[in-house]
Amino acid sequence: MNQRALHFYEFGPFRLNLTERILYRGSEMVALTPKVLDTLLVLVENNGHILEKNELMEHLWPDSFVEESSLTQNISLLRRALAEGDSENNYIETIPKRGYRFNAVVNELDELTNGHAIKTVEASPVAEQSSPLETPVPLPPRRNVYPIAIVGVVVLALLLSVVYWFRFRNNGERFVPRSVAVLPFKTIGTNSENDLLGLGMADALIIKLSRLDQLSVLPTSSIFRYTERDKDPVAIGRELDVESVLDGTVQRDGEWVRVTAQLIRLSDGKTVWSGKFDERYSSIFTLQDSVSEQLAGSLRPQLTQSDKNALSVHSTDNTEAYEPYITGLYFWNRRTRENLPKAIAHLEQAVAIDPNFAEARAILADCYYLSMQDEYGRTDPDEALKRAEISVTKALELNDSLAAAHTVKAGLKMAERNFDEAGREFQRALELNPNYAVAHLRYAYYLYYELKLDQALVHMRRAQQLDPVSSITNGALAGMLYHARDFDTSIVYSKRALELEPTQDAAGLNLSEAYIQKRMFREAHENLDQWLGRNPRYVYWEKAYAYALEGRREDCMRMLAEVEKINTSGMRNHINYGVVYGALGDKDKAFNDLNEIRPNRFISATLKYEAQLDPLRDDPRFNELLKKHQVD
């Protein structure tokens, strides 16, 4: 019998027979399509060297035009095949923004058919830094690894699949969705490490998709309240007023995670896309640059350099910093005086682990900024201001394109009475992210203090539209409607805010203010009584004002006495005394207090818009007061 030479490459448990074009794992043949095998061959032949994506595509499809996704799919299938055979090695390394590199000890063999080797060549291994993007495989035996670290890899696989549905319907027609809500993925299993894995999955998808124009993606603040939910996703989507909902489950088992996802069209409730993904733990972020750019390119044929730069920014490369960040983000979105300290604690942990985590620093700065306000306890405002300034400055040094950081900086500039700089920072934030609800909300307050109430209402309504199930946006809109004298609608939004978050101080107290203006005194007092334990000073002032309007002078004076008992600063609140005395009809006393106020923009807005000052507006002295404060 004639002997025939066979040409092989060997690496790990694999033998690649070049002569017969077959890959073996031990004695078993590994099923690969011809094009996937071609991909493996060119990678192995260039072992240890970076192959650019364009170079690979030209080699594999020399006479055809194909999209980069074809190469990505081949790499994914190849990784799956190699991972099943040797789960301890990551042979294919992704080089962000460039291509791929095969890393292994490769032996090149020529054998005769009797099995004798006639040549051996050994290649040097390269340090492995791969982040494999794989397709579904069974969950292997459990190993202990950091749970949140898996999120990034799975997110990339999900994004690719969802994007291809977004780009083409089943009939091949181009489809550009207008809005989507990515719900927190339901966690399967009782492992406590999984608790926020589903929220982290949703947040990562939201961040990626939000960077694309012409697609409205609800922010994490809109969907976080559905982390523990019983509602049907279709009902949630209709509540959120979006066209489609991405829903799914996530299950962690050691170093593996299984994700199922479905995209639901709200018009008919049908599932138009579904997928199941099993991913092996690896580095979280090494594929994000290249995949995010490919994702954006799928949704938008023309990507600007600015788009590409924005998509290439990583939140962090430190997996241990990610989990406290997600936990802190959860508590920040539940903005109450009880949750804010929890958010600060977790975010401080995140930036301690990764000092270059810009997003965590920006949200931490916002927490410090909020803690300066009465609604959130106002604990040591000077120290909070100092920490907010340090944190936001560092965040912007790390990443000047963060809308959240510019929004915080704008608020700090307002606190410094630097309104011109504050306006520029708000505009910068909205340029960077026109769909950032917090920026619209706080810019609305800025416009209110600039005495531009109509414009303020536009931005406040936009904030509520972008984040319709947030107690914060609904409560803030209620407050702005109160200033616009739309008390009925203000009451509606205050009640909605309290349904969403019963401990939201601003909404509860604003509800009483609107009741008082409608002379619904019984409802006002009943509501105020509920807030006495949380904000007694504010409650005493509002009750004093209500009693004054009711003609209950003795009760009014009793409330003023309670105010003085808890006034530890020794400073007199001239505006509040002016309001109460005006309601009592003691106009001389009212103007004695009001004339003591030094002009500033915050007071100017109060003088122009506050309904509680209406009993004084027909007095000539009030016009003089407006002139003093330069209010038209």
Secondary structure, DSSP 8 states (H G I E B T S, - for coil): -----EEEEEETTEEEETTTTEEEETTEEE---HHHHHHHHHHHHTTTSEEEHHHHHHHHSTTS---HHHHHHHHHHHHHHHHHH-TT---EEEETTTEEEE-S--EEEEE-TTS-EEEEEE------------------S-----GGGGHHHHHHHHHHHHHHHHHB-TT--B---SEEEE---EE-SS-GGGTTHHHHHHHHHHHHHHTSTT-EE--HHHHGGGSS--S-HHHHHHHHT-SEEEEEEEEEETTEEEEEEEEEETTTTEEEEEEEEEEE---SSTTHHHHHHHHHHHH-S---HHHHHHHT--S-S-HHHHHHHHHHHHHHHT-STTHHHHHHHHHHHHHHH-TT-HHHHHHHHHHHHHTTSGGGT--SHHHHHHHHHHHHHHHHHH-TT-HHHHHHHHHHHHHTT-HHHHHHHHHHHHHH-TT-HHHHHHHHHHHHHTT-HHHHHHHHHHHHHHSTT-HHHHHHHHHHHHHTT-HHHHHHHHHHHHHH-TT-HHHHHHHHHHHHHTT-HHHHHHHHHHTTTT-HHHHHHHHHHHHHHHT-HHHHHHHHHHHHHT--S----HHHHHHHHHHHT-HHHHHHHHTT----HHHHHHHHH-GGGGGGTTSHHHHHHHHHTT--
